[in-house]
Amino acid sequence: VVAASPYGIAWGQRGDLGATRWTSRSDSLSINERFSNAILADPTSPGRWLVGTEAGVLAYGEDGNGWERTSLTGTPCRALLRADDRFWAATDDRGVWHSADGLSWSRAGSGLDDGAVFALAPAGPDRLLAGTLEGVCVGDGRSTWRRLGPRILVSVLASHPREHDLWLAGACPGGLWRSEDAGDSWRQRGSF
């Protein structure tokens, strides 16, 4: 088990008595590099993780290489995603970024360049959702991101794996929001 926390990332292994023992892998990092907001297992390289920290994105490899700094630094990274054969990162003040290898990052589209992005979710082929301070934005990572729905802080997003136009957003205010038409209309769900 790998866990990310404000103290860094740690490995958990169950001992002989059944208790989990945690081993930190972040002791050599600065405070902002340790403060981990997101972790993503690299499906192209077993034993490698991308970690979104308060200092940007770092890569960790179990193969003895340890920590590797990426080109996305100097901004907090709130979410990481693997979709459309690319890695995606959501940042506090630089929008969304993408990378083929997890090390060299480029800005993904335009329109979110100076806003905070808290969540990312795939919404079918060549379409991503971004949860921002201004609501849900949709884009392909190449063109301009479009804002859809109410202007609310969105911190959690999901899209149905087969019905790509069915979206859920966890937001403040309002709790859970649902769209069944790719963001054209939204309804609050439940009494949160």
Order of alpha helices (4+ residues) and beta strands (2+ residues): beta-beta-beta-alpha-beta-beta-beta-beta-beta-beta-beta-beta-beta-beta-beta-beta-beta-beta-beta-beta
